Amino acid sequence: MTISPDRIAIRPIGAGDRAAWLPLWRGYQGFYKVDLSEAVTESTWGRLNDPAEPVDGALAWRGAEAVGLVHHIRHRSAWTIGDYCYLQDLFVADVARGAGIGRRLITHVYEAAKAAGCSRVHWLTHETNTDAMLLYDRIAERSGFVQYRKSL
């Protein structure tokens, strides 16, 4: 089924959107083969709905059905006066892929970050996420940096 991009509405996540958000959040975890605890899910949901938190999100809606999500986090940088914006999570349901929804969600983050005075949007993806990287290579520049991490 082809979805027309003009039939998709991108809206910030609101307190009444939990039932629509949760299946997408779980789908995102499934895509990356992780199973976050219910405590993490509850914390994430609370942060998304707390105006004091630097965490925001949006859902892509096709009518009454949420078909995509994005989460983003504003954070300080020692390299700029304006904050950076980290696009942490991006997911489009299987039934809606290929309709430009990922691009629309990223554009939403660009606009929200600019309105918040951020000087950059950045994100990571897994090296095997080649389909998404085809889009990312068209709408952003690859930094060339490699991520290192240590769980604590």
SULMO-V992685 format. One record per backbone hydrogen bond with DSSP energy under -0.5 kcal/mol. CO is the residue of the C=O (numbers start at 1). NH is the residue of the N-H. If there is no record, write none. Layout:
co/nh
CO/NH
CO/NH
This chain:
co/nh
2/4
4/7
5/8
7/63
9/11
9/61
11/59
14/17
15/18
17/20
17/21
18/22
19/23
20/24
21/25
22/26
23/27
24/28
25/29
26/30
27/31
28/32
29/34
30/33
37/41
38/42
39/43
40/44
41/45
42/46
43/47
44/48
45/49
46/49
47/50
49/51
50/53
54/74
56/72
57/13
58/70
59/11
59/61
60/67
60/68
61/9
61/63
62/65
64/66
65/62
67/93
68/60
69/91
70/58
71/88
71/89
72/56
73/86
75/84
83/119
83/120
84/75
85/87
85/122
86/73
86/88
89/71
91/69
93/96
93/97
94/97
96/99
100/104
101/105
102/106
103/107
104/108
105/109
106/110
107/111
108/112
109/113
110/114
111/115
112/116
113/118
114/117
120/85
122/87
126/129
128/130
129/133
130/134
131/134
131/135
132/135
132/136
133/137
135/138
135/139
136/140
